[in-house]
Amino acid sequence: GTRSAVLNTEARTVEADVLSRRCVMMRLVDFSYEQYQKALRQSAGAVVIILPRSISSVPQDVVRQFMEIEPEMLAMETIVPVYFAVEDEELLSIYEQTQAASASQGSASAAEVLLHTATANGFQMVTSGAQSKAINDWLIPSVEGRLTGLGGEDLPTVVIVAHYDSFGVAPWLSHGADSNGSGISVLLELARLFSRLYTYRRTHAGYNLLFFASGGGKFNYQGTKRWLEDNLDHTDSSLLQDNVAFVLCLDTLGRGNSLHLHVSKPPKEGTLQHAFLRELEMVVASQFPEVKFSMVHKKINLAEDMLAWEHERFAIRRLPAFTISHLESHRDSLRNSIMDRRAQIDTKALTRNTRIIAEALTRVIYNLTDKGAPADLQIFTDQMQIQQEQLESVMDWLSSQPRAAQLIDKDSTFLNTLEYYMGRYLKDVKQHHVKADKRDPEFVFYDQLKQVMNAYRVKPAIFDLLLAVCIAAYLGVAYVAVQNFGLLYRLIQKLSTKPKQQ
C-alpha cells in the first residue's frame, strides 16, 4: 500500500485521457484491475474507489471479481494514495459531473473540447490531514476465560479458539462478518451453552474448557503465538501445560452447506481428537445429511510467510489441534476482504453449524457414544437449544464495526464489550496485551487510516487563462475604441469651427 495520504488535486474519472496528477474516481460496479493499473501507470495523484451503501445490492460476479483483485492491491507497492468512500447522493453527484466532464474530452472537435473545458465545472479534491507516521509499539489484545471441570485437579483441557480481528484492503471498512465474526459468535454461544451444563453437578463434565478470543489473527495469529509463549515458556503452571485434550479453532462458519475439519496431522485412532472427528461425522450424517463434511489434511509449510490456519500455531508447539470451517481452502479470498459483510451471512447455516459443533463436542466430553447414546440423539433442545436470535444479535454487533487489528487497542470499546460478554458465562476472564513480533511476518502499521476529503467546485485552470485573454481583449478593444473616439471627436471639432473662421 501507500504511506501517502495528503491530497490536493483535480478530480477525473478513468474515461479521461490524461490522469497524471489527477484524483481518479471509480465506482465499484465499474471497477476493473486494468483501469486501476492505468491510473497508477499514469502517476495519478490519488485513486478514490466508491463503494455502494449496501454490498448486497452489488451483483455477485462484481463482488467476487473485486475480492480476487484485493490481494493484488494489497501486495502492490505504490506511492499513489488509494481511498475508499461509501456512496451517498452528494458523492454520486460529484462522480457523475466529473464523469461527464472527463468523457467530453474525447470529442472529435478540438473547439468543442476547449469550449467545454472552459465552461464546465470541476472539483478539487482536498484532504487536510497530516502525513502518515509509523506506529512503533503495537499491542495485541486478546481475551480468555474458562470453565473448570469436576473431579480432581489434573483434568484434561479442551481449548476453544477464534480470532476476532478482520482484514481487507481498507482497515476502516473491514467488518469481517464471516471471517471471523462467525467464529467469535459460535465461541460465545458455546460458552453460554456449556456454562449452563457446568452449573449443575449431574451435568458437570470432567474436562476443563478454556475459551480464547485471539487478536492479531490476520497477522500470522500473533496473539495466539504470544499467548502460547506466555503459557508454555514463561510460567510454571497453566491449563495449556498440564493436559490438553485438543484445541478446536473456529473460523468462517457463517455460510454454505459444507464443513471441513482442517488438520496438520491426521488424528490417531483411540485419541480424543479422533473421537471428536468421528462424532462430527456421526452428527452430520444422522442429523444434517444435507451438509457435506470432510477432513482436509495439510502439512504446515514453515517456508511460507503466513500460516494457513490458526490451529497450526498449536501444532507447532505439539498440541493436538484442528480448525473447523465451511471453506475448503485457506486461500479463499473471502477471508481477507472488505466485501465480507453482514448481508453475506446465512443465519440458519450459522445456527446449524453451531449446533453440529456443540453436539459433537458434548458427545466427546460426556462420552455419550460409548455409553450407548443413539447417533440421532438431539442434545440441545427445549430449554438448552441454540438461540438463533442471540447468534443474530451477536453477528449484528460484530459486523457493525471495523475490527482490523490496527484499530483495536486495550481501551477499545469492542474489546471491553467482548470481555464483559465472556464474563457473563465464564470464570477468570481477563485480557492479554502483548507486543507484536514484527518479524513474523514483517510489517509496519501507520496511522492516518481515515481522512476527511473535501470536494470544492472550481473552474478548470484553462478557464482562468481564457478569462484573462478575454479581459485583455476587452481592454484592448476599449483602448482602441477610446483612441478612435478621441480622434473622431477632434475631427468633428475642427469641422465645426471652420465656418466661423471663414
Buried (B, 14 or more C-beta within 10 A) or exposed (E): BBBBBBBBBBBBBBBBEEBEEBBBBBBBBEBBEEBBEBBBEBEBBBBBBBBBEEBEEBEEEBBBBBBEBBBEBEEBEBEBBBBBBEBEEEBEEBBEBBBBBBEBBEEEEEEEBEBBBBEBEBBBBBBEBEEBEEEEEBBBBBBBBBBBBBEEEEBBBBBBBBBBBBBBBBBBBBBBBBBBBBBBBBBBBBBBBBBEBBEEEEBBBEBBBBBBBBBBBBBBBBBBBBBBBBBBEEEEEBBBEEEBBBBBBBBBBBBBEBBBBBBBBEBEEEEBBBBBBBBBBBBBEBBBEEBBBEBBEBEBEEEEEEBBBBBBBBBBBEBBBBBBBBBBEBEBBBBBBBBBBBEBBBBEBBBBBBBBBBBBBBBBBBEBBEEEBEBEBBBBEEEBEBBBEBBBEBBBBBBEBBBBBBBBBEEBEBBBEBBEBBBEBBEEBEBBBBEBBBEBEEBEBBBBBBBEBEBEEBBBEEBEEBEEEEEEEEEEEEEEEEEEEEEEEEEEEEEEEEEEEE
